[in-house]
Amino acid sequence: MHRDPQLSTAAKTNAALMARRRAALPAGLGQTYEVFADHAEGAEIWDVEGKRYIDFAGGIAVLNTGHRHPKIVEAVKAQLDKVHHTCFQVLAYEPYVELAERLIAKAPGDFAKKAFFLSTGAEAVENAIKIARAATRRQAVIAFGGGFHGRTLLGMALTGKVAPYKAGFGPFPAEIYHAEYPNALHGVSVEDALRSLQHIFKYDVEPERVAAIILEPVQGEGGFYVAPFEFARALREICDRHGIVFIADEVQTGAGRTGTWLACEQWGVAPDLITMAKSMAGGFPISAVIGKADIMDAPLPGGLGGTYAGNPLACAAALAVLDVFEEERLLERSRAIGERLRDGLTALMREHREILDVRGLGAMVAIELFEDGDINRPAADLTKRLCAEALKRGLVLLSCGLYANVIRILMPLTASDALLDEGLAIIGDALRAAKG
């Protein structure tokens, strides 16, 4: 098979590549910016036309250790020289077992734990639900409004946001219920959220039929709202009372983003199961389910796994990520970045009435925008213009939120203060330009 010479000689511009993309890929595969990356290093990316960008998106929370960290690249190259695939369920390899051991040691909870690996966050979530159902012999699951748990069918059912994730894709699996997520800015107190959970027990399904409650410690796509720690502790008590498995979905919060390796470490209580993915392998596809050994052992042999699950290259990368966090003290760095971000964004909030909230946990920080500072008028259009103006100035930003009015910041934890300050200055300039 020969490559079309027109493709190999065509100018590598963003516009030319976007034209090829539109012709070859489905419209449903969205793309935030019409930019094609050529190479990257640390917290910076250069596109095919040579333009440099500061990366405040981090591959959507995947690059806590930055682009092409030398230790991760070295570990993957070394593993590639040994074996790059066997399917772990056929022929095992030590990095998988070592990674499980190290993640178990870092997970909260004074009880025996086990772990296993998959390829994506959605797979981890689905398998956590499978395990909870197998362990409890129950079917129902409670998630929360605004939550995001993946784009698979069960992941979409758990997700508490219709557009764009669920629109047109139903029907969804049954026995999934959504309680309110506490959100003080939008008038939902912890008491309101707990009351909504009791309403589910009263109106929809008795707690004795609920297998699991799944919670993001900080909602990702939903808007970077932090679950109050007292709310997590109340859910732990409810789960204990009714024999329900408590799942912390740490796909986006995990691997140090919130200032601790796992956000749930800050709760003061431990979940039964934890899901991880994204930054745990520095950009290589792997996910994990970690949890109580007796619950994890509930599925029959063969009930868990996957052809590519826990790939040797991804395991090697994840082990290197753990080393980098220890050697470079990235948890401390995460907390320092978060403080610097909040200080800079709070200064912007004093200048711009449109910013009503600066929030976050560790380096998982966001601002929320409203027209003229009116809580009833989420500024989705302004948020979109802000992102576009930032890109023009060489900064990659992401928006999110139920009302599409939240700017979330997910830069690599390896980014320097100078780069961080440069990005914050661009946000200020971009917001002024977006307002006209």
WOCOR-V720071 format. One record per helix or strand of 3 or more residues. SS is the DSSP state (~ for helix, > for strand). FROM is the first residue (numbers start at 1). TO is the last residue. If there is no record, write none. Layout:
ss;from;to
SS;FROM;TO
SS;FROM;TO
This chain:
ss;from;to
~;5;9
~;14;24
>;37;42
>;44;47
>;52;55
~;58;61
~;70;80
~;94;106
>;113;118
~;121;136
>;140;144
~;153;158
>;176;179
~;184;186
~;190;203
~;207;209
>;210;215
~;229;242
>;245;249
~;263;266
>;273;276
~;278;281
>;287;292
~;293;296
~;312;327
~;330;351
>;355;361
>;364;370
~;371;373
~;380;392
>;398;400
>;406;409
~;417;435
